[in-house]
Amino acid sequence: MNTQDSKSDRIATVSADGKSIYGVVVEGGFIALSQDFPDWPTLRNVIHDGALSRLIEAAKDKEITHPNGSFNWEIPVPDPEKIICVGVNFPDRNAEYKDGVDAPPNMSLFVRFPRSFVGHEAPLTRPPESMQLDYEGEIAIIIGKGGRRIPQESALEHIAALTLCNEGTLRDWVRHAKFNVTQGKNFDGSGAMGPWLVPFTDHAQITDVALESRVNGETRQSDRTGRMLFPVARQIAYISTFTTLVPGDIIVSGTPTGAGARFDPPRFLAPGDTVEITADGLGVLSNGVRDEVC
């Protein structure tokens, strides 16, 4: 089957036959390309060399190597040096805290580990230590051009690609200590990222796009990136003030109001639920929920 008419700019990491591979997603399946580029073991290496467009070009006129159903999705960049998340970044989200405090002058940040994320269609894991697994739909920014103290006016030029993120959180564990949320944000497999990378070619892809989260088909979160308290350009500039950003780094840019913890009573995730995160131009990230088997 010739797939020339179904090519796209969706680049993914998947696993098949016990191996992790990367390539291009097309209608009907996946075109593996990692075997053609041995000098780039993962998409992080491709991003480092600014070569996402080469993958798209290489997929032209190639046949599907893995039909839908013959592979599993992985997080697109499996080995980032760092994943930095921005908290409380929408006006209504700030108001949820009901502390009478206006938006702060600087953003709240925390880090996550790659092991805390699964790929598209893999279940989120609810650990035995907590029944308070929550969802947070976000857009993740993949850094392509590194730098330190990046000016805000040129910050978007440092983006290689975008993807979706469900920044799953164990709510009671983010309150185990006074000044940090690390524990509740890093349970293995509690969040998801993917399904794929969409190369960043136009500022309009991030400056004011719709972002939505659905649980079992019900819309729970809905907002636009144009309402962010700290736009993505400012995030890149601010974060690069204290740490050098490198290609493949990921910035998870913030979630709208409507997470399960904000309902009365709270509406946390449980096995049998399906969470979908979607944003303009990025597709849908979908995950079920399972209890961890210890």
QUIMOMO-V627898 format. One line per field, one symbol per residue. burial: b if it has 16 or more other C-alpha atoms within 10 Angstrom, else e. A space follows every 50 residues. Layout:
BEGIN
burial->???
END
This chain:
BEGIN
burial->eebeeebebbbbbbeeeeebbbbbbbeebbbbbbeeeeebebbbbbbbee bbeebbeebbeebbebeeeebbbbbbbbbbebbbbbbbbbeebbeeeeee eebeeebebebbbbbbbbbbbbbbbbbeeeebbbbbbbbbbbbbbbbbbb bbeebbbbbbbbbbbbbbbbbbbbeeeeeebbbbbbbbbbbbbbbbbbbb eeeebbbbbebbbbbeeeebbbbbbebbbbbbbbbbbbbbeeeebbbbbb bbbbbbbbbbbeeeeebbbbeebbbbbbbeebbbbbbbbbeeee
END
